[in-house]
Amino acid sequence: MNTDTRPPAAAAPPIRATVYVGRWPEIPAGDWPDVPSGTFSPTTATLISGPTEAVLIDAQYLEDDVRDLGDLIERTGKQLTTIYVTHAHADHYLGIGPLMERFPDAKCVALPHVVEAMKESMELQQQQWAMLFGDACVVSDALPDPIDDNTLYVDGSPLNIVEVKQADIHPTTIVHIPEIDVVVAGDSIYNEIHPMLGLSTPEEWQDWLETVDLVEKLAPKVIVAGHRRPDGDDHAVDSMIAETRSYIQDFAAAYEVADDAEDLVRIMSAKYPGHGNLWTLQFSAMNAIQLRDAGSTATDIRP
Ligand SMILES: [Zn+2]
């Protein structure tokens, strides 16, 4: 006797995750002498699609990437119902303006905390991003609507928003999609890219480690890191978790003993020679050492 009560697979086509990886742009440091030149990490956006609907998680920031991402969404033929923003960093949300114009039926949402953080930091980030990327960058002051419900749906399948204590900044979130064992990690997990540790304090780095533990406990088969190489492997879950954890621990230890920012860069790049985007490490080291040597407190470096 057949006791399997599940519907046949054909009756419930699975949802799926498609990852768009943005460009790896040059940073012309220009007239901001404290900011090194280099490149900015490739940034991901994730499209979760079902038989008829799609939800986009994060929205890119370069004009060309936002256009290409929109083309990709259009080519799926699915109805984009929702754009979700994981956290208040412009590399993840500037594209919502053009995308909302292009897909007027889609709503754009984020948790209330995150919307507040976007409002507080938007003007500064617009200046910073214009300085970093000039005309290549989207100019927009669009904001998501705050939502209290932590679940989004794609054709009835749940996408669970989890607010975590800390990633590169806080407030910040990840999205867990249990049906396909995917975690869209925002900037809580990095994939072969130097993590951004220059916007948080040593205490917050410990909180970040708790977030890494939380992602590990969800036991995903796929993690979409907010930043990864164009050829990065989203299935390399174990190494992503292990390396993000060890990197934060190693950076926290090196920060205590490094002579200066250059020394911290030297120590970390020797430990992680395969990690991309040295600029992020240089930026993190500069800010962290400035904070250490000034004996500053957490509030001094909040964006
Ligand atoms: Zn980011």
Boltz pocket constraint, residues with backbone or C-beta under 6 A from the ligand:
constraints:
  - pocket:
      binder: B
      contacts: [[A, 43], [A, 89], [A, 91], [A, 92], [A, 187], [A, 226], [A, 227]]
      max_distance: 6.0
